[in-house]
Amino acid sequence: DVKVTQSSRYLVKRTGEKVFLECVQDMDHENMFWYRQDPGLGLRLIYFSYDVKMKEKGDIPEGYSVSREKKERFSLILESASTNQTSMYLCASSEGWHTEAFFGQGTRLTVV
Amino acid sequence: GNSVTQMEGPVTLSEEAFLTINCTYTATGYPSLFWYVQYPGEGLQLLLKATKADDKGSNKGFEATYRKETTSFHLEKGSVQVSDSAVYFCALLNSGGGADGLTFGKGTHLIIQP
């Protein structure tokens, strides 16, 4: 089974902090994704990566950056956390562009 | 562009009732279609998929048929259980080579009462 693991289930951070969310997949997938999930808005794509050191902006990249130094790991970085970034963050990976994505368990981030 | 529209709910049913969650889509090309389920406090799990017109995806008693003529992929189950209470997401993946992953609907919250 594909396993996508996010480093934390719950995080509480202060406004202005730099926050790192980590995601690791164990199936040698090419593509990795970061989404945020908010009530009434569904899932929105923040960034994705199709190869090591490659990244592309999704629908809502503002206030975020990403890093993919190794194929199995994709990090989401909040450069200066703000309260409107309080959300559930979901990482996913997929083998190719025409295959389904597999999700991690999610990180619920609260910025106070 | 791509979009997915689904009923948002909450949808409340009694145990053993028949379930339909509607999903329609807009896409260029010939997308693959998916239903994902999210149980409380968890990430998304793939429930079923269909990759071409008239395909039927099925899993755990749930079914959905890819209808190209009506651009729909409605989720059905003949007899729901309390354990089916979750949020269900319809999604599409375009075959046109769009390198941006899945497009999701906003999710339907399903509540099954004993």
Chai-1 contact restraints between the chains, C-beta under 6 A:
chainA,res_idxA,chainB,res_idxB,connection_type,confidence,min_distance_angstrom,max_distance_angstrom,comment,restraint_id
A,F33,B,G101,contact,1.0,0.0,6.0,A-B,restraint_1
A,G42,B,F104,contact,1.0,0.0,6.0,A-B,restraint_2
A,G42,B,K106,contact,1.0,0.0,6.0,A-B,restraint_3
A,G42,B,G107,contact,1.0,0.0,6.0,A-B,restraint_4
A,L43,B,F104,contact,1.0,0.0,6.0,A-B,restraint_5
A,L45,B,G101,contact,1.0,0.0,6.0,A-B,restraint_6
A,F48,B,G101,contact,1.0,0.0,6.0,A-B,restraint_7
A,L90,B,G43,contact,1.0,0.0,6.0,A-B,restraint_8
A,E100,B,F34,contact,1.0,0.0,6.0,A-B,restraint_9
A,E100,B,L46,contact,1.0,0.0,6.0,A-B,restraint_10
A,E100,B,K49,contact,1.0,0.0,6.0,A-B,restraint_11
A,A101,B,L102,contact,1.0,0.0,6.0,A-B,restraint_12
A,F103,B,G43,contact,1.0,0.0,6.0,A-B,restraint_13
A,F103,B,L44,contact,1.0,0.0,6.0,A-B,restraint_14
A,G104,B,G43,contact,1.0,0.0,6.0,A-B,restraint_15
A,Q105,B,E42,contact,1.0,0.0,6.0,A-B,restraint_16
A,Q105,B,G43,contact,1.0,0.0,6.0,A-B,restraint_17
A,G106,B,G43,contact,1.0,0.0,6.0,A-B,restraint_18
